[in-house]
Amino acid sequence: MRKVVALGVGMTKFSGKQDKTAVELLTEAAMDAINESNIKPKDIQAMFIGNALSDFCEGQGQPHAFAADALGIAGIPANRYEGACASGSAAARDAYLWVASGYYDIVLAGGTETAAKMGTPLATRTFAMFSDSRYEYASGLTFPGVFGMLTNLYSTRYGIPMEKLKRQLAQVSVNSHYYGARNPKAQFQKEISIEDVFNGIMVAYPLQLLDCCPFTDGAAAVVFASEEKAKKLTNKPVSVVGIGQSSAGNLASQKEYLPRLRAREIASKQAYDMAGVKPQDIDVIELHDCFSTATLIALESLGFFEFGKAAEAVEKGKTKIGGKIAVNPSGGLKAKGHPIGATGVAQVYEIARQLRGECGERQVEGAKYGMTDTLGGDGGTIVNLILKKG
Amino acid sequence: MEFKLTFKEYNEALKQNKLLGLKCSCGRVSSSPRMVCPACGSTDLQVVELKGKGKIMTFTSIFVVPEGREPECPYVIALVDLDEGAAIMGNLSSVDPNKVSTDLIGKKVKMSGNAVFAGDKYSAGEIARPLFSLES
């Protein structure tokens, strides 16, 4: 396997319902990534695109093929990846593998989603399709419901009274909005307070509105190139040094592990081992904070804090820039937004720019290693990537 | 190789208040049908009827529902740890969704019946799920 460099990155504004289509958003993000890579579209040999729901959002299948045509490169192989909310990361991981293997020299990974276009009832229905439709959706399971259940289990398993845990969870969302307010591409660029979280409607006990990420329209893209090609194209290389991916069945099948998600522990170990690093070597992470509790579960499974200790760590500021580990300086899914097929690639976008030192007032100074963490469904697809400056 | 227990067979039995599962020759019991035992890798699985008794592993009350489920809102979902060792998801029918707390976790429940999701244009037909009630 040869070294692979993340060259240019691109990302549209993330927001509620946009006038642009999923194909238009993807093509714009891709063109930005291509331009930043100092290449032309014709230099792209293949496209790997994360997209979960454009069939439902717009009645559009194969957005990857139409985006390739819009970029003037119809004729190259283009694939779509569906791994629920980790679709973009699964696409990026495979894109990496094709370059690392030597089959291609330059590929584009991207993701696009226009989930906000669906409105809340249909979006809630379609997101629930990523749970087990036969054995768990019949009970009326929703994604906030999955994490509501994990929150109640977390509280009991680790002996944290719900009232205390709720304040700690609210701090997760407050942190996300603090950074989102400093990201011009974020869906929510407004700080919130713990009281704002407590004033939200109840979505799925005990999670209230601001414990939950929004539905979002947006797209992101990254160009991966072999080291040899990249040398001529950039003087600020960022390398992919670790990858991991894992899967799991329905929630009931994960009984022995909950509230831990074993798939994440498998995927992240693969990535750490491949990169030859440990959690303490990571300077900045973009992790899958689809719900406030999801942040705690991720921080523990990834090895940043002991099990049951992440809530306290958040409360003490250990997950902010300057703390033990800088978490979601982009604002994360909560404040930046969560266009599900694009999310994993948007995480790569942020980490690449952090490692290049281009993030302005939300910059993690001197960051050398960055990591992405993307969760699809209730553990069905989990992908971790580790990137390194240089 | 065919499934020993299919969704259709499981679903039809559940509509008759019979909760089917699979028991492997190694002793592992699974609730939803599968081809291979997750514990030992064997395909030597037998269809068994589960008693529908267990403890609440975790739960939630749903207040924002998917399109098509509006008439059911709000409702309580429980993940139940069955006495046979498998977990299963169902609704908790004897608890007010507005008055839940983590005190529910660990409480004994039994299957009191089933409810059928009539299906929507995405679901390819009716799907039953177990209803549980607290044991007094």
Interface residues (C-beta under 8 A of the other chain):
Chain A: T120 P121 L122 T124 R125 A128 M129 D132 S133 R134 Y135 E136 Y137 A138 S139 G140 L141 T142 P144 G145 G148 M149 L150 N152 L153 S155 T156 M162 I201 M202 V203 A204 Y205 G249 N250 L251 A252 S253 K255 L258
Chain B: F7 N11 S30 S31 S32 P38 M57 T58 F59 T60 S61 I62 F63 V64 V65 P66 E67 G68 R69 E70 E72 Y75 I77 L79 D81 A86 A87 I88 M89 G90 N91 P97 V100 S101 T102 L104 I105 G106 V116 F117 D120 Y122 S123 I127 A128 R129
